[in-house]
Amino acid sequence: MIAHPEMSRSKAEADTKPRRFSPGAIAYDGAIPASYRAGRALSSQTADAWRVAIQPFVRPARGSAILDLGSGTGRFARLLAHAVGAHVVGAEPSRGMLTLAARDQPPEGVVYVAASAESLPFRPQVFDVAWLSHVFHHVRDRPACARELRRVLRVGGCVLLRGTFGDRLDGFPTLFRFFPGARDICAELPTVTDAVAVFEREGFTSEAVRRVEQRTCGSLADFAARTRLRADTALALLSDREFAEGQATLEAAAAREQGPSPVVETLDLLVYRKSGGSAPTARRRSAPEVR
């Protein structure tokens, strides 16, 4: 999701001091939704990569239902509906994001509701899959979120967690080349180990940890147009001065580009399965599959 430095910061602080990451550090209303759409759009190659990545866990079935938690402007809700043919419910706390998602005339089978991750307005056991894309680090009470997901998932259902994790930052060479401070901010995000601990404590079984390579942009010029909007948590939290310096360096590199240099990034997909029975109080010891 996206953000700009908070208005409460002094101009001097915004100019020179990066902000630390914490849940709630990024605001998602006001002008943010419009910038988010352009700054975080899915390329066709990225959409294809994630369609393939989720296939083993999201199989088409008549009457199946998917929860897209933190659905934002609906970019993945539409992809999931088309790829799987399931009923998709996008749950999003930001009214601005929801408004923009609704303006897009959601495809048949996609609906959006206002909801927070810690208090979902759904009956128990109504979803087969919960999808969270770059959402987990923004959740203030992650154990409460995992409990709610376990409550609304059917037995055998799974959570698919797509994101960037603080202990796996080798997948963004282009971003960190031009904005080195962004790596320090990303290092403050939850780790894969943190996520596994949260979900296993709430009764999920860790099923897989997979690395997914995506072609984010087709060239440095495209990447510069994307980063210019600051529609990324790490870029938003950089000081204005550091962001401007990095963006200027990137724009200069894009201008010198002789031929398209695709920007390829690697993200993680974590998969958790809900088994029967009540949630245990002790952490389960299960080894996720790693690819």
Order of alpha helices (4+ residues) and beta strands (2+ residues): alpha-alpha-alpha-beta-alpha-beta-alpha-beta-beta-alpha-beta-alpha-alpha-alpha-beta-alpha-alpha-alpha-beta-beta
